[in-house]
Amino acid sequence: MKKVVVLGAKPNDDQKTRLEALGEVKYLPSPSNSDELMKQAGGADVLYSDGAFLLESLPKLKNVFVTYPYVELGVFNSEELKKNGVLVANSQGGNRPSIIEWVMFMVLSLFRKFTPMVRATENFPVELQQSLSGKKVLIVGKGSIGTKIAIPCEAFGMEVSFFERGDNLHAKSADADLVINSLNCNSTSKNLLDEKFFMSLKKGAYYITFVRPYTYDLDGLLKSIDNGVVAGAAIDCDPEKFGDTTNEFYKKALSDPKVLVTPHIAFSTKQAIVNGGEIAVKNIEAFVAGKPQNVLTKK
């Protein structure tokens, strides 16, 4: 029987029953620091975390299966962790529909500019905006979310292409009307979309990202907007705290009126929370059964 420690996560009654069928389960609050996490997780075979202080604690863990109820945790070396007997599994797909909904709202907001016209109370001159039909979109990263973003884009008549590892990024993006950043955090994606990239885009292109700024240069993006290259952008500020509008990254993005910025809310649906929790519990069941799933490979 396995020793399972649940830190801060909130499994429902059915999930608790399933976890308790696997072994001894302790339900503990979120740690307030990494040292507390290490103390709480001591002796566990399985750690089900809400993510608090998890990333910085991973290198210190030993012989434990770790899972959490969302997708991106950050950068770590899975091969080094494996030497310590540590496997990390995410809840891939749990928030995918919610993220895609946010992306498509932002695509329409950038190209059609509907929002200022909703509930208008004064007359205004009609300005013809751009249809999505025929626009070229480059999705940077062909993972579980990126591949699915292509479906509604194509339904709107957009021409979709992908950037994958090994491609020539500047050649791929040269004629893009829209770039959607769907990169995972790993050593090859660090600051991949830098100032040079943004300054090289076609004049009038748009940029959308829901992933961590580890993969792109906000200052470079803002410079390209100031120089009339990128026409506008949409950013969901992951990994800043949900709803936090006071952090420096959010305030910097907010400073440019051509950036549609949200405080880490792209994932925020009831369904995403339910899905993520269910996948995390299934990850634990699969591990105990000797068939680990959703195990991350990063370096």
N, C-alpha and C positions, 0 to 999 in steps of 0.2 A: 504494500500500500504506500502511496506517495504522500509526502508532506507538502501541502499547497498553502501558500501565503497570498492573501488578497490584500493589496495595499491601495486603499482609496477607491477602487472600482466598486461598482454597485450591481452585482448580479441579482436577477430577479429570483423569486422563490423556486421556479423550475430549474434555473441554472444552479442555484445553491444545492438543490437535491442531487443534481448530476455531478457537481463537483465533490460533494460529500460521499458519493458512491465510489469515488476514486481513491479516497484516503482521508487523512486528517487535514482539516481546513481551518485556517485562522483568518478572521476578517479584521483588518487593522486600518486605522485612518491613514491618510496620506502623510508621508514623512515631511518634516520641516527642513531637512537637509540630507546630504548624502550619507553622513555618518549614521543618522537615524534609520535610513533605508537599509544600510548594511546590517544594523543590529536587528531590525525587524525581520529581514530575510534570512537570518542565520539558520543554517540547517535545512532550508527548504529545497525540495526537489523541483518545485514549480513556483514561479513568481508571476502573479497576475497583477500588473501595476496600472495605475491610472496615468503613469508617465512622470509624476513629480520626482525630480532629481534622478530619474532613471538613466539618462544618457551618460552623465558624469560618473555614475556608479558602475556601469557595465564592466570596465576594466578591473574592478576590484572584486567582482563576483566569481564564485567557483562552483562548478558542477550543478548548474541549475538551468532549467528551461524557462525562458522569459517571454511573456506575451503582454500585449496591451491593446486597447480597443479602438485604435485608429491606425493610420497608414504610416506617415513619416515621423521618425523619431529624431533623425539627425545623422551625423557622420560618425561611423565607427568602423573598425576593422574586424569583420566577422571571422577571418582566419585566425587572428590573434585571440579572439574570444573563445574560439573552438579549442584552442590549446589548453584553456582553463576549464573546458567542459561546459561552456556556455553557448546555448543556442538562443537566438532571438527571432520571434515570429510576430508579424504584424497582422492587422485585420484588413487585408487587401480586399478592396471592393465594397467595404462597408459604407463609406461616404461618397462613393463614386457618383451615383445619381445626383446627389445634392451639389457636388462640385460642378458637375456638368451644367446643372441649372443656373448656377451663379455665372459660369463662363458665358452661356448663351444670352443671359440678361445683359452682361457687359458688352458682348459683341453688338447686340442691338442698340444699346445705349451709345456706344461710340459711333456707329455708322449712321443710325437714324435719329439720334438725339431726341428721343420721345419725351424724356422726363420733364424738361421745362414747359412742355406743351400740355401736360396732364393737369386738369383742373385750372386751366388758364382763365383769368378773370378780365383780362384786357386784350384788345385787338393787337395783333402783331403781324408784321409782314411775313408772308410765306417764304421760307428758304428751302429749296429742294435739297434733300439729303441723299446719301448714297444707299442704294439697295445692296443687299448681301449677294445677290445673284451675280455670278461671274467673278467675284472677288477671289484672289489667291491667298490661301491661308497656309502657313507653315506651322506645323505642330512640332515643337522641339521636345523630343522624348516620346518613344512609342511604347509606353507602358500600359498598365491596365486602365488608366484614366485617359491618357492621350489617344489611344486607339478608339475609345468610345466617343470622345469629343468629335471625332471625324464624322460620326453618323448624323447628328443634327446639322452640322456644317454643310454636309453634302445635301441634306434634305432642303436646305435653303438655297441650293444652287451654287455653293462655293466650290472652288477647285482646291482639293486638299492634298498636301504633300507632307512628308515627315522628315525630320532630321534624326538620324540614328548614329551611334558611335562609329567613327571611321569615315563619315561623310564630310564633305567640304562645306562647313557651315556658311561661309560667305557666299559661295555659289548657290547654295540651297535657298538662302534668304534674299538674294539680290532683287527679285521681282515680287516679293511678298507684299500684299496689301495689309496683312495681319500676321503677327507672330504670337503664338500661344505657347507659353513656357510650361511644360509638363515634366520637367526633369526631376529625377531622384537625386538625393544628396549622396555623392560619393566623390572619390578623388578626381575622377575625370570630368565631373560637372562643376568643379569649383570655379566660380566667376567666369564660366564659359561665355555668358552673354555680358561682355565687358563694354567699356566706352567705345572701343574700336568697332565692335559689332553694331551698337546702336547708331553710331555716326555713319555706318556704311549702308544702312537700310534705305530703301527707296523713299524719296520725299513724300510725306503724307501717309506713311504706314502707321498702323496702330500696334500696340503691344499689350498683351494680357498675361498676368501671372497669378497663380494661386499657391505657388511653391515658395520655399524659403529663399531669402536673399543671398544665401550661400552660393546660389547658382547664377546670380546676376548682380550687376553694379547699378544701384539706384542713382548714384551721382552721375554715372555715364548716361543713364536714361534721361535724367532731367536736363543734362547738357544738350542732348540731341533734340529734346523738345524746345529748349531755349534757342537753339540754332535753326529751328524750322525744319528739322529732318523728320522726327517722329511727330505725328499730328496729335497724339493723345495716348493715354494708357489707362489700364485698370489693374489695380493691385489689391489683393487680399493679404493682409499683413500677418502671415504665418512666419514665425512661431510666436509672435507677441500674444500676450494673454487675451483670451476671448473678450471682445468688447472694450479693450483698453485703448483709449484715444490719447493717452498722455505720454506714451513712450516716444522716444526721439525718432525712431524709424517712421512711425505713423505720421508724426508732425512734419517730418521732412517731405514725405510723399504728399501730404495734404497741402503743402505750401504752394504747389503748382496747380492752378485751376484746371489744367488740362488732364490731370490725373484723377480718375475715379477711384477713390481709396476706401476700403472697408476694413474694420478692425478684427480680422481673423474670424469671419462669420460665414465663409463660403460653405463650410461643412454643416452648418447649424440647422439641422432638421431633426425632428423626433425620430424619424426613420433611421437616420444615420447613427444616432446614439444606440438605438435598439440593435441595428445590424452589427455595429462594431462590437458590442458586448457579446452577442451571440457567436460571432466568428472567433472571438478570443476564447470563449469556453470550448468551442469545437476544436480550436488549436490544442488546448490542454487535453481533451479527450483523445485526439489523434496522437499526441506525444505519448500518453500513457499506453496507448494501444501499439506503440512501436512504429507508428507511421507519421512522423512529424510533418506538418503542412505549414505553408506560408513562411517558411524559414528564410530569413534575409541573408543575401550574400553581398557584402559591402567591403570596400577598402579605401 
